Amino acid sequence: MIRILLAASAALAFGTPLSAQDMNAVAALRDAALSDTLAYEITEGITTEVGPRLAGTEAEQRARDWSVARLTALGFQNVRDEPFPLKTWVRGEERAAIVSPFPQPLVLTALGNSGATPPRGIEGEIVYFPTIADLQAAPAASLKGKIAFVSHAMTATQDGSQYTTYGVVRRIGPNVAAEKGAAAILIRSIGTDYHRNPHAGGTNFEDGVRPIPAAALALPDAEQLERVLRRGKPVRVKLVLTPKQIGARTSGNVIAEVPGSEPAAGIVLVACHLDSWDLGTGAFDDAAGCGIVAAAAKRIMDAGQPRRTIRVLFAGSEEVGVFGGKAYFEAHRRDPHVLAAESDFGADRIWRVDFNLPAAAKPVGDRIATALLPLGIGRGTAIAGGGADVSAVIASGVAGIDLQQHGTRYFDYHHTPDDTLDKIDPVQMRQNVAAWTAMLAIAANAPEEIGAVPARN
């Protein structure tokens, strides 16, 4: 019999079936979390005392050290840093300017894994592609010595779904341009703001393809370059990008646990990622997620021992290739995970919950959906896929829950210098903590066996 001890009431037992008294206990935990301050404190601490946390750098190591100390001080058990090697890329000098026909500077930032120009830069004629499909359709070797410029049409949406579609420009565009002989590539930032803030993000080059200089233009600068091109004259740009690969360094995952009373009942994994891009302080992406999941797990811990172990994962090196999530899965694939979820979409209100549960655990999903309704969270019909750092765990057949955050603002700040603490709305963040607390109170204590879902690969 599992007991959740509420701060102001007697112990309440979770039996089969759950009683109204049990659900009242969940509601009390949920409502108390609407006054949470810990999530913000953790977010503030990471962004203030560490700042930007580029994967594989000394700053990411300091973030792990900070997290181990903080999670230990909060009372979590089995807190540790699990290191792994990482091929590490760092930023260098970055500037660009239109040389002709209308000389003027451009604001941009190198994409992760970008190749470098010579220290004095390169100059080339711009070849414009409105979409990634247009670039892909360009004849082989047609870009020899030229600088490709690729645009897209991403707009803000509540669910952020356009990022999947238009993010392809960043993820594969440089590789395509390199294969066609381009000397460099510029892309319109994968974002939705209209500040002169370029959006960083990773790209990759296939084996055998020489990395070329690759950078994202701030949206106003991308549109300015388009207008210049529409004047019908050849456009030449000078580009200086001097990033470099510095070889193998150490990254790592920070793990902490709330041990369950029944180890055989399995592990509920809740995750975020600790690394960030280096232009801002990584508040939205993803210190906030670490604050949210840790604060919710702490509330369950303080209420009494849950039936299942809750494992908190602060993953490393997500931004540069989800290497922390992959390392976690390789190290813990045999651990008895029964459920996984991740917070990695800022800190604005959760508006929808999606599930991927086995049929026997349908009552668990029903109770969670009911408990979330007073927070303004509706039940969706999509199959939960989890965030990037738990995707391998879920793909192996583990159940998943997605607490979907409102994404209209997210891609204004994502990977930019504007991803800073002031963008966090404490009231919306507390609603996140309340939702995660309710979910964990039910999932970690459910009498049903959550079990496995069909493997997805």
Secondary structure as GFF3:
##gff-version 3
##sequence-region A 1 457
A	DSSP	beta_strand	2	4	.	.	.	ID=ss1
A	DSSP	beta_strand	12	14	.	.	.	ID=ss2
A	DSSP	alpha_helix	20	32	.	.	.	ID=ss3
A	DSSP	three_ten_helix	33	35	.	.	.	ID=ss4
A	DSSP	alpha_helix	38	49	.	.	.	ID=ss5
A	DSSP	alpha_helix	58	73	.	.	.	ID=ss6
A	DSSP	beta_strand	77	90	.	.	.	ID=ss7
A	DSSP	beta_strand	94	100	.	.	.	ID=ss8
A	DSSP	beta_strand	104	106	.	.	.	ID=ss9
A	DSSP	beta_strand	108	110	.	.	.	ID=ss10
A	DSSP	beta_strand	122	129	.	.	.	ID=ss11
A	DSSP	alpha_helix	132	137	.	.	.	ID=ss12
A	DSSP	beta_strand	147	150	.	.	.	ID=ss13
A	DSSP	alpha_helix	162	166	.	.	.	ID=ss14
A	DSSP	alpha_helix	168	179	.	.	.	ID=ss15
A	DSSP	beta_strand	184	188	.	.	.	ID=ss16
A	DSSP	beta_strand	214	217	.	.	.	ID=ss17
A	DSSP	alpha_helix	219	230	.	.	.	ID=ss18
A	DSSP	beta_strand	236	241	.	.	.	ID=ss19
A	DSSP	beta_strand	244	258	.	.	.	ID=ss20
A	DSSP	three_ten_helix	263	265	.	.	.	ID=ss21
A	DSSP	beta_strand	267	273	.	.	.	ID=ss22
A	DSSP	pi_helix	283	287	.	.	.	ID=ss23
A	DSSP	alpha_helix	288	303	.	.	.	ID=ss24
A	DSSP	beta_strand	309	315	.	.	.	ID=ss25
A	DSSP	alpha_helix	323	332	.	.	.	ID=ss26
A	DSSP	beta_strand	337	342	.	.	.	ID=ss27
A	DSSP	beta_strand	350	356	.	.	.	ID=ss28
A	DSSP	three_ten_helix	359	361	.	.	.	ID=ss29
A	DSSP	alpha_helix	362	372	.	.	.	ID=ss30
A	DSSP	three_ten_helix	373	375	.	.	.	ID=ss31
A	DSSP	beta_strand	378	383	.	.	.	ID=ss32
A	DSSP	three_ten_helix	388	390	.	.	.	ID=ss33
A	DSSP	alpha_helix	391	395	.	.	.	ID=ss34
A	DSSP	beta_strand	399	405	.	.	.	ID=ss35
A	DSSP	alpha_helix	410	413	.	.	.	ID=ss36
A	DSSP	three_ten_helix	421	423	.	.	.	ID=ss37
A	DSSP	alpha_helix	426	443	.	.	.	ID=ss38
###
